[in-house]
Amino acid sequence: MAILRKLAVIFVALAVALPAAATSVSGVKVTRIRRGTSNDVFVQVSVPPATLDCNGTFVASEVYVYDGDTTAGRILDAIILAAYSANKTVDITGTGTCRTYGVNPFTTRFENVSNAVIR
């Protein structure tokens, strides 16, 4: 019985410790880029991921977000803006972590961008 309890505790600890699965989209077009009041950049794609791990009370048309004021964010800016301007398809990978905007119970959540590649 003690072994089962230990296994149950380990299982629960692992379930809590594991981050949400990162979403990704391939061969999609960037349909909207919106800059927030801070340095956050929100990205909408033509075909969103089938499963959204970052759901809030409100659903926004954008799925992904990144900080446009960091070195990585400036690189993502160049890639996302180039793809949007040239009407090219992109592959975007999320980090599996979410940013929440708003005040409970009225929130909107977006997944942080890890990487973007123009096809």
Beta strands, then each sheet from edge to edge (+ up, - down):
strand 1: 24-35
strand 2: 40-45
strand 3: 64-67
strand 4: 89-103
strand 5: 106-118
sheet 1: 1+ 2- 3+ 5+ 4- 1+
end
